């Protein structure tokens, strides 16, 4: 975990210094950080993929966001009914 944390921090710092994002950072820069990186890193850091994978209650996956919106809308409707 410590190694992964250090590598990730270094990559984020590198991206900030080069005005890049993790999905635009060239593969050689990833490989300089760790030989474990390969072409599959771009799927792992793809923002759409990351959002879709966080399909948990309160998470950012589209279905979960819709559920929270529906829950919030019902709460608002209930408050308005109380005021009537």
C-alpha positions in Angstrom: 0.0 0.0 0.0 2.8 2.4 0.9 4.5 1.8 -2.4 1.3 2.3 -4.4 0.5 5.5 -2.5 4.0 6.8 -3.2 3.8 6.0 -6.9 0.4 7.5 -7.2 1.4 10.6 -5.5 4.4 10.9 -7.7 2.3 10.5 -10.8 -0.2 13.1 -9.7 2.6 15.5 -9.0 4.1 14.8 -12.4 0.7 15.4 -14.1 0.3 18.7 -12.2 3.8 19.8 -13.3 3.2 18.9 -17.0 -0.4 20.2 -16.9 -1.7 16.7 -17.8 -4.2 14.3 -16.4 -3.7 10.7 -15.6 -5.5 9.7 -18.8 -3.2 11.9 -20.9 0.1 11.1 -19.2 2.3 9.2 -21.7 2.9 5.5 -21.0 6.7 6.0 -20.7 6.1 8.3 -17.7 4.0 5.5 -16.1 6.7 3.0 -16.8 9.3 5.3 -15.2 7.2 5.2 -12.0 6.7 1.4 -12.1 7.5 -1.4 -14.5 4.0 -2.8 -13.6 2.2 -0.3 -15.7 1.1 -1.3 -19.2 -1.4 -0.1 -21.9 -4.2 -1.2 -19.6 -3.6 1.8 -17.3 -5.6 4.0 -19.6 -8.7 1.9 -19.1 -8.1 2.0 -15.3 -7.9 5.8 -15.2 -10.6 6.5 -17.7 -13.1 8.8 -15.9 -16.2 7.2 -17.4 -14.9 3.7 -16.3 -14.1 5.0 -12.8 -17.5 6.5 -12.4 -19.3 3.3 -13.6 -17.3 1.1 -11.3 -18.4 3.1 -8.2 -21.8 1.5 -8.3 -22.5 1.7 -4.5 -25.1 3.5 -2.5 -24.3 7.2 -2.7 -21.7 6.6 -5.4 -21.3 8.4 -8.7 -22.5 5.7 -11.0 -25.4 7.1 -13.1 -28.0 4.7 -11.7 -27.0 5.6 -8.1 -27.2 9.3 -8.9 -30.7 8.9 -10.3 -31.7 7.0 -7.2 -30.4 9.8 -5.0 -32.2 12.4 -7.1 -35.4 10.5 -6.8 -34.9 10.3 -3.0 -34.2 14.0 -2.8 -37.2 14.8 -5.0 -39.5 12.8 -2.7 -38.1 14.5 0.4 -38.9 17.9 -1.2 -42.4 16.8 -2.2 -43.0 15.6 1.3 -41.9 18.9 2.8 -44.2 20.8 0.4 -47.1 18.5 1.4 -46.4 19.4 5.0 -46.7 23.1 4.2 -50.1 22.7 2.5 
